[in-house]
Amino acid sequence: MRPLRSNLEPGTTPWVMRRAQWTALGLTDEDLAKPKIAIVNTSSDLASCFSHLDGIVGPLKEAIRAAGGIGFEVRTAAPSDAVTSAGAAGRYILPSRDLVASDVEVAVEGAQLDGMVCLSSCDKTTPAHLMAAGRLNIPTIVVACGYQPSGQYRGEPVDFEDVFHYAGHVATGRMTVEELAEMSACAVTGPGVCAGMGTANSMHIAAEALGMALPGSTPVLANSPKMWRTVAEAGRRIVELVAEDLRPRDIMTAQAFRNAVTAVLAVAGSVNTLKHLQAVAVEAGCDVDVYAVFEQLSPVVPVLSAVKPNGPHRIDEFEAAGGTRALLHQLRSLLDLSQRTVAGSTVGDEVGDAVVADPDVIRPVDNPHARHPGIVILRGSLAPGGAVVKRTAADDGVRRFTGPAKVFHSREEALAGIRGAEVKPGQVVVLTGLGLRGAPGMGLTSAVVFAIEGAGLGGQVAVVTDGQMSGLVNKGLTVAEVNPEGAVGGPLGLVRDGDIISVDVDARTIDLAVGEDVLAERRAQLPPPTVPGGCGWLSVYARSVGSLASGATLGG
């Protein structure tokens, strides 16, 4: 074993303070010389997303000890889109990612531990753990802790996405509260992340394609035998990683990020993966423009898998067909197979002989579900810095839309406008002031999209916002994360009711038909951007967050 940074100089004050604390925990002098591994447990009783993680810590500790190391549980904040979004109109969701990454830094870097195994679950935890791995650059394995089992409602399959969707129907009177309550009681039947191709499963797949999760470990049913095998292997392998001194920045190269983007595009993954992967690259010190990579690869990478909400298949069918390893096997002609993985192997080593159990669920490149990109970046006079659109495999929605703007400045204002029949067919619903600084924290606007669909206006209006969407949302023509955001002087903040907006997904354009002289006049009338005061996390975040080009990292 190489010298460990956790083995402090005997006789020093830090050494004796640590020794006193750790011997009180039952560790021996022999233990104190072993590799010390952080078990990053992003867990809470607030949601079923991570309700099973506490039970993973004990077996993982045993596996680490059996391999010659010592495991220390480290707890962090545990955000769930399903629960944490209730406060501040969902604005805590994205900033929680950076809080978790900093939680990890404080505990692991402060204690000078030698490696990490990160138990990743709900949406923001996987990118947070990857960001922490890149920032600290100590040997790390990300363990995806699985998706939740779903149930049935009145004889039909139902999952968390359906509950999310039909809440919009209640808001417009097309479903009763009692019916929605009955559905919600059936949708989630165990722990784990949402069972669709939302942000959580998309990021689990991306982590494996990036090389930071063990090959063949994603996606996985929570608490399944496969998950437990991965936990045991991670406990063994992390001790070897420390001995080999194989670090995240050795793995997360520019080409590895291209592999991850390729995998995300092939499953038409969550639009949130763009800013998350960019943030990971920034933290890892990797000079790669992830947004540009998406733009370069989207015309090249076909959609090979159509997991709900992108198509008819379920995430358990994707796993049974071979999961990410099978997906990468089908994509191997588009990948850099020389990239390293936390297993010590290359991507090529792992995917060359992978078995695709169902080539309809995970199709070959020459027979895809769709040849159009699942994620499209638009640019134009309304979004000179870019904006994001999600497309399904069938892509039977509207791709070109021109209409007058109907402007709202908050999620609540928009929902009230929809209930009050202020939104009319043919309009472009604009939600502005919901970006990184304007919200602050990037407002979650998915409820507006579902309310529009619930009001029977799906396909008859378009939505354009500088806020973010849930990774499960792809209803109608929705353009999200417009950059620059309205609150910092972006064109979206200058739109007025009646202004004509044109969106063309095929041409990848989004434009505002207002003269520059008029926009300059409007801009001159805007009050200066407010700088929130106080010590609250959202206030600190608003004063610190960078642009989407930096992945919305702090200070980026």
C-alpha positions in Angstrom: 0.0 0.0 0.0 1.3 3.4 -1.0 1.6 6.1 1.7 -1.9 7.3 2.8 -2.8 10.9 3.3 -5.0 9.9 6.2 -2.0 8.6 8.2 -0.9 11.7 10.0 2.5 12.1 11.6 2.6 10.3 15.0 3.0 12.6 18.0 1.4 15.7 16.3 -1.7 17.4 17.7 -3.9 16.4 14.7 -2.7 12.7 15.1 -3.4 12.5 18.7 -6.8 14.2 18.5 -7.8 11.8 15.7 -6.5 8.8 17.6 -8.4 9.6 20.7 -11.7 10.0 18.8 -11.2 6.9 16.6 -10.0 4.5 19.4 -13.2 5.6 21.3 -15.1 4.2 18.3 -13.4 0.8 18.7 -10.7 1.1 16.1 -7.3 -0.4 16.8 -3.8 0.8 15.9 -3.9 -1.7 13.1 -7.2 -0.3 11.8 -5.8 3.3 11.9 -3.1 2.4 9.5 -5.6 1.1 6.8 -7.1 3.0 3.9 -9.9 5.1 5.3 -12.9 5.2 3.0 -15.8 7.7 3.2 -19.2 6.1 2.6 -21.2 9.1 1.4 -24.7 8.5 2.5 -27.1 11.1 1.0 -30.1 9.8 2.9 -33.2 11.0 4.6 -36.6 9.9 5.9 -38.3 12.6 3.8 -38.7 10.5 0.6 -38.7 6.9 -0.6 -36.1 7.8 -3.1 -33.3 7.2 -0.6 -35.2 5.5 2.3 -33.1 2.3 1.7 -29.7 3.9 1.8 -29.1 3.5 5.5 -29.5 -0.2 5.1 -26.7 -0.3 2.5 -24.1 1.3 4.8 -23.5 -1.7 7.1 -22.9 -4.3 4.3 -20.7 -1.8 2.5 -18.6 -1.2 5.6 -18.2 -5.0 5.9 -17.1 -5.3 2.3 -14.5 -2.5 2.8 -13.2 -4.0 6.0 -12.9 -7.5 4.3 -10.8 -5.8 1.5 -8.4 -4.2 4.1 -9.9 -0.8 4.6 -12.1 1.1 7.1 -15.3 2.7 6.2 -16.7 5.9 7.7 -20.2 6.9 7.0 -20.6 10.6 6.0 -24.1 12.1 5.8 -25.1 14.9 3.6 -28.3 16.8 2.7 -30.7 14.6 0.7 -32.9 16.6 -1.8 -35.8 14.9 -3.4 -37.7 16.6 -6.3 -40.9 15.0 -5.0 -40.6 16.6 -1.5 -37.9 19.3 -1.4 -39.7 21.2 -4.3 -42.6 22.2 -2.0 -40.7 25.1 -0.5 -39.8 28.3 -2.4 -41.6 27.1 -5.5 -39.0 24.4 -6.2 -36.1 26.8 -6.0 -34.1 24.6 -3.5 -33.8 21.8 -6.0 -30.8 22.8 -8.2 -28.9 24.6 -5.4 -29.1 21.5 -3.3 -26.7 19.8 -5.7 -23.9 22.2 -4.9 -24.7 22.0 -1.2 -24.3 18.2 -1.2 -21.0 18.5 -3.1 -19.8 21.0 -0.5 -21.1 18.8 2.3 -18.8 16.0 1.0 -15.9 18.3 0.7 -16.1 19.5 4.3 -16.3 16.0 5.7 -13.9 14.1 3.4 -11.3 16.8 2.8 -11.5 18.0 6.3 -10.8 14.5 7.6 -8.2 13.7 4.8 -9.8 10.4 4.0 -8.3 8.3 1.2 -11.3 7.4 -1.0 -15.1 7.5 -1.3 -18.0 5.3 -2.2 -21.0 7.5 -3.0 -24.5 6.1 -2.5 -26.3 7.9 -5.3 -30.1 8.0 -5.6 -32.4 10.9 -6.4 -31.8 13.4 -9.2 -29.2 15.8 -7.7 -27.2 13.3 -5.7 -25.4 11.7 -8.6 -24.1 14.9 -10.1 -23.3 16.2 -6.6 -21.2 13.1 -5.9 -19.4 13.3 -9.3 -18.7 17.0 -8.7 -17.2 16.2 -5.3 -15.2 13.4 -6.8 -13.8 15.8 -9.4 -13.2 18.6 -6.8 -11.4 16.4 -4.3 -9.8 14.0 -6.8 -9.4 11.1 -4.5 -10.3 7.5 -5.6 -14.1 7.3 -5.9 -16.8 4.9 -7.0 -20.4 6.0 -7.6 -23.0 3.3 -6.7 -26.4 3.9 -8.2 -28.8 2.6 -5.6 -31.6 1.9 -7.9 -35.1 2.7 -9.2 -38.4 2.2 -7.4 -40.9 -0.6 -8.2 -44.2 0.8 -9.4 -47.8 -0.4 -9.1 -51.2 -0.5 -10.7 -54.2 1.8 -10.7 -57.5 0.3 -11.6 -55.9 -2.5 -13.4 -53.4 -0.4 -15.4 -49.6 0.1 -14.7 -48.9 3.4 -12.9 -45.7 5.1 -11.8 -44.5 8.3 -10.3 -44.5 10.1 -13.6 -48.2 9.4 -14.0 -48.9 11.0 -10.7 -46.9 14.0 -11.6 -48.7 14.3 -15.0 -52.2 13.9 -13.7 -51.8 16.6 -11.0 -52.2 19.0 -13.9 -55.5 17.5 -14.7 -56.7 18.1 -11.1 -55.6 21.8 -11.4 -58.0 22.2 -14.4 -60.8 20.0 -13.1 -60.3 17.0 -15.4 -59.5 14.7 -12.5 -60.8 14.7 -8.9 -58.5 15.0 -5.9 -59.9 11.6 -4.7 -58.9 10.0 -8.0 -55.4 11.5 -7.8 -55.0 10.4 -4.2 -56.0 6.8 -5.1 -53.5 6.8 -8.0 -50.7 8.2 -5.8 -51.2 5.5 -3.3 -50.5 2.9 -6.0 -47.7 4.5 -7.9 -44.7 3.8 -5.7 -44.4 0.4 -4.1 -40.9 0.5 -2.7 -37.7 2.6 -2.4 -35.6 4.1 -5.2 -35.7 6.8 -7.8 -38.4 7.5 -10.3 -39.0 4.6 -12.7 -38.7 6.5 -15.9 -35.9 8.0 -18.0 -35.8 11.1 -15.8 -32.8 12.8 -14.4 -32.0 10.1 -11.8 -31.8 7.2 -14.2 -30.2 9.3 -16.9 -27.4 10.4 -14.5 -26.9 6.8 -13.3 -26.4 5.8 -16.9 -24.1 8.8 -17.5 -22.0 7.9 -14.5 -21.3 4.4 -15.9 -20.6 5.7 -19.4 -18.3 8.3 -17.8 -16.4 5.5 -16.1 -17.2 6.4 -12.6 -19.7 3.7 -11.8 -18.8 0.0 -12.0 -19.5 -1.5 -15.4 -22.8 -3.3 -15.6 -24.2 -1.6 -12.5 -26.8 0.7 -14.0 -29.8 0.9 -14.1 -30.8 -1.4 -11.3 -33.9 -2.1 -9.2 -33.4 -0.9 -5.7 -32.6 -3.6 -3.1 -32.3 -6.2 -5.9 -29.6 -8.9 -5.8 -27.8 -7.0 -8.5 -27.7 -3.9 -6.4 -26.3 -5.8 -3.5 -23.6 -7.4 -5.7 -22.6 -4.0 -6.8 -22.3 -2.8 -3.2 -20.1 -5.7 -2.3 -17.9 -5.2 -5.4 -17.6 -1.4 -4.7 -16.4 -2.1 -1.2 -13.7 -4.4 -2.5 -12.7 -2.3 -5.5 -12.4 1.0 -3.7 -9.6 -0.3 -1.5 -7.8 -1.4 -4.7 -8.4 2.0 -6.3 -6.7 3.7 -3.3 -3.7 1.3 -3.7 -3.5 2.0 -7.4 -4.0 5.7 -6.9 -6.5 5.8 -9.8 -8.3 9.1 -9.4 -11.4 10.7 -10.9 -9.4 13.1 -13.0 -7.6 10.2 -14.6 -11.0 8.8 -15.6 -13.1 11.9 -16.3 -11.4 13.1 -19.4 -12.8 15.1 -22.3 -13.3 11.9 -24.3 -15.1 10.3 -21.3 -17.5 13.2 -21.3 -18.2 12.6 -25.0 -18.9 9.0 -24.2 -21.4 10.1 -21.4 -23.1 12.5 -23.8 -23.4 9.8 -26.4 -25.1 7.5 -23.9 -27.5 10.2 -22.8 -28.5 11.1 -26.3 -29.0 7.4 -27.1 -31.6 7.1 -24.4 -33.1 10.5 -25.0 -32.1 11.3 -21.4 -33.1 14.2 -19.2 -32.3 17.7 -20.3 -30.9 18.3 -16.8 -27.9 16.1 -17.7 -26.4 19.0 -19.8 -25.8 21.4 -16.9 -24.9 18.5 -14.5 -22.3 17.0 -16.8 -20.9 20.5 -17.4 -20.7 21.1 -13.7 -18.9 17.8 -13.2 -16.4 18.8 -15.9 -15.8 22.1 -14.3 -15.2 20.5 -10.9 -12.9 17.9 -12.4 -10.8 20.6 -14.1 -11.6 19.1 -17.5 -11.6 21.7 -20.4 -14.7 20.5 -22.2 -17.8 22.4 -23.4 -20.5 19.8 -22.7 -23.1 22.0 -24.4 -21.0 22.1 -27.5 -20.5 18.3 -27.3 -24.3 17.8 -27.2 -24.7 20.1 -30.2 -21.9 18.2 -32.1 -23.2 14.7 -31.3 -27.0 15.2 -31.4 -27.2 14.9 -35.2 -25.0 11.8 -35.1 -26.3 9.7 -32.2 -29.7 8.0 -32.8 -32.2 7.1 -30.1 -31.6 3.4 -29.4 -33.9 3.1 -26.4 -37.4 4.4 -25.8 -38.0 4.1 -22.1 -41.1 5.9 -20.7 -41.8 8.9 -21.0 -39.9 8.7 -24.4 -41.6 5.6 -25.6 -43.4 2.4 -24.7 -40.7 0.6 -22.7 -40.1 0.5 -18.9 -36.8 1.0 -17.1 -36.9 -2.6 -15.8 -37.1 -3.8 -19.5 -34.1 -1.7 -20.2 -32.2 -3.3 -17.3 -33.3 -6.8 -18.4 -32.1 -6.1 -21.9 -28.6 -5.5 -20.6 -28.7 -1.9 -19.2 -26.0 0.6 -19.8 -23.4 -2.0 -20.7 -25.6 -3.3 -23.5 -26.3 0.3 -24.6 -22.6 1.0 -24.8 -22.1 -2.2 -26.7 -24.6 -1.0 -29.4 -22.9 2.4 -29.4 -19.3 1.1 -29.5 -18.7 2.5 -33.1 -19.4 6.0 -31.7 -17.4 5.7 -28.5 -13.8 6.2 -27.4 -13.3 2.6 -26.2 -9.8 3.4 -24.7 -11.3 5.4 -21.8 -10.7 4.0 -18.3 -13.3 2.9 -15.8 -13.2 2.6 -12.0 -13.0 -1.2 -12.5 -9.4 -0.6 -13.8 -10.5 -1.8 -17.3 -11.3 0.2 -20.4 -14.7 0.9 -21.9 -13.8 -1.4 -24.7 -12.8 -4.2 -22.3 -16.3 -4.0 -20.7 -18.6 -3.6 -23.6 -17.0 -5.6 -26.4 -18.7 -8.9 -25.5 -21.7 -7.5 -23.7 -25.0 -9.3 -24.4 -28.0 -7.4 -25.6 -30.9 -9.6 -24.4 -33.6 -7.7 -26.2 -32.5 -5.8 -29.4 -35.9 -4.1 -29.6 -35.5 -2.4 -26.2 -31.9 -1.5 -26.9 -31.5 -1.3 -30.6 -28.4 -1.3 -32.8 -27.2 2.0 -34.4 -28.4 0.9 -37.8 -32.0 0.2 -36.6 -32.8 2.9 -34.0 -36.1 3.9 -32.5 -35.5 7.3 -33.9 -32.8 9.1 -35.9 -33.6 12.6 -34.7 -31.9 13.8 -31.5 -33.6 13.3 -28.1 -32.2 16.6 -26.8 -31.9 19.7 -29.0 -30.2 23.0 -28.2 -31.8 26.0 -29.8 -30.2 29.4 -30.4 -31.5 32.7 -31.8 -32.3 36.2 -30.8 -34.4 35.1 -27.8 -31.7 32.7 -26.6 -28.3 33.7 -27.9 -26.7 31.5 -25.2 -28.9 28.5 -26.0 -32.0 26.8 -24.7 -33.0 23.2 -24.5 -35.8 21.1 -25.9 -36.6 17.4 -25.2 -38.0 15.2 -28.0 -39.6 11.7 -27.7 -38.7 8.7 -29.8 -42.0 9.0 -31.7 -41.6 12.8 -31.9 -45.3 13.2 -32.8 -45.5 16.6 -31.2 -45.3 20.1 -32.6 -41.8 21.1 -33.8 -42.5 24.5 -35.3 -44.5 27.2 -33.6 -45.1 30.9 -34.0 -47.4 33.0 -31.9 -47.9 35.9 -29.6 -46.3 35.9 -26.1 -48.3 35.6 -22.9 -45.9 36.5 -20.2 -45.9 35.3 -16.6 -43.3 36.0 -13.9 -43.8 33.0 -11.6 -45.1 29.5 -11.6 -48.0 30.5 -9.4 -49.0 33.4 -11.7 -48.9 31.1 -14.7 -51.0 28.4 -13.0 -53.6 31.1 -12.0 -53.6 32.3 -15.6 -54.3 28.8 -16.9 -57.1 28.3 -14.4 -58.5 31.7 -15.3 -58.5 30.9 -19.1 -56.0 33.6 -19.8 -53.9 31.3 -21.9 -55.3 30.8 -25.4 -54.6 28.5 -28.2 -51.8 29.8 -30.5 -50.0 31.6 -27.7 -46.4 31.2 -26.5 -46.5 31.0 -22.7 -43.4 32.8 -21.4 -42.2 32.2 -17.9 -39.3 34.6 -17.1 -37.3 35.6 -14.1 -37.0 31.9 -13.0 -33.4 31.4 -13.9 -30.3 30.8 -11.7 -30.2 34.3 -10.3 -33.8 35.4 -10.9 -35.5 32.7 -9.0 -32.9 32.4 -7.4 -32.0 28.8 -7.9 -33.8 28.1 -11.2 -37.5 27.7 -10.6 -39.2 24.3 -11.4 -41.9 25.0 -14.0 -43.0 21.4 -14.8 -46.4 22.0 -13.1 -47.2 24.7 -15.7 -46.6 22.3 -18.6 -48.9 19.6 -17.0 -51.5 22.2 -16.2 -51.5 23.3 -19.9 -51.9 19.7 -20.9 -54.6 19.2 -18.3 -56.5 22.2 -19.7 -56.7 20.6 -23.1 -54.2 23.0 -24.6 -51.4 20.5 -25.2 -50.0 21.0 -28.7 -51.9 24.3 -29.0 -49.5 26.5 -27.1 -45.7 26.5 -26.7 -43.9 27.2 -23.4 -40.6 29.1 -23.2 -38.8 29.6 -19.9 -35.5 30.4 -18.2 -36.5 28.0 -15.5 -35.9 24.3 -15.4 -38.1 21.3 -16.1 -38.3 17.9 -14.5 -36.3 15.3 -16.4 -39.6 13.4 -16.9 -41.3 16.3 -18.7 -41.6 16.2 -22.5 -45.2 17.3 -23.0 -45.9 19.6 -25.9 -43.3 22.0 -27.2 -41.4 23.2 -24.2 -38.2 25.3 -24.4 -36.4 25.5 -21.1 -33.3 27.0 -19.5 -33.2 30.0 -21.9 -29.8 31.6 -21.6 -29.1 34.4 -20.7 -31.9 34.5 -18.2 -34.4 37.3 -18.0 -33.3 38.6 -14.6 -29.8 39.5 -15.8 -30.9 41.4 -18.9 -31.5 38.4 -21.2 -34.0 39.0 -24.1 -36.6 36.7 -22.3 -36.9 39.4 -19.6 -37.8 42.0 -22.3 -40.7 40.1 -23.8 -44.1 41.7 -23.5 -47.6 40.3 -24.1 -48.2 40.1 -27.8 -44.6 40.0 -29.0 -44.2 37.4 -31.7 -42.0 34.4 -30.9 -40.9 31.7 -33.4 -39.6 28.3 -32.4 -38.3 25.8 -35.0 -36.9 22.6 -33.5 -35.7 21.2 -36.8 -33.8 24.4 -37.6 -32.7 24.7 -33.9 -33.8 28.3 -33.7 -35.8 30.5 -31.3 -36.4 34.1 -32.2 -38.2 37.2 -30.9 -39.7 39.4 -33.7 -38.9 42.7 -31.9 -36.5 45.3 -33.2 -33.3 45.9 -31.4 -34.2 49.6 -30.9 -37.4 48.6 -29.0 -35.5 46.0 -26.9 -32.8 48.6 -26.1 -35.6 51.0 -24.9 -37.1 48.3 -22.8 -33.7 47.3 -21.3 -33.0 50.9 -20.3 -36.3 51.0 -18.4 -35.4 47.9 -16.4 -34.4 48.4 -12.7 -31.0 47.1 -11.9 -30.8 43.4 -10.9 -31.4 42.9 -7.2 -28.7 41.2 -5.1 -30.5 39.2 -2.4 -29.2 39.7 1.1 -29.3 37.5 4.2 -27.6 34.3 5.2 -30.1 31.8 3.8 -28.9 29.3 1.3 -30.8 30.7 -1.7 -29.4 34.1 -1.0 -25.8 32.8 -0.8 -26.4 30.7 -3.9 -27.7 33.7 -5.9 -24.6 35.8 -5.0 -22.3 32.9 -5.9 -23.7 30.9 -8.9 -22.2 31.2 -12.3 -23.8 30.8 -15.7 -25.2 27.7 -17.3 -22.1 27.6 -19.4 -20.2 26.7 -16.2 -22.9 24.1 -15.3 -24.3 26.6 -12.7 -21.4 25.9 -10.4 -20.7 28.3 -7.6 -18.2 30.9 -8.6 -18.1 29.5 -12.1 
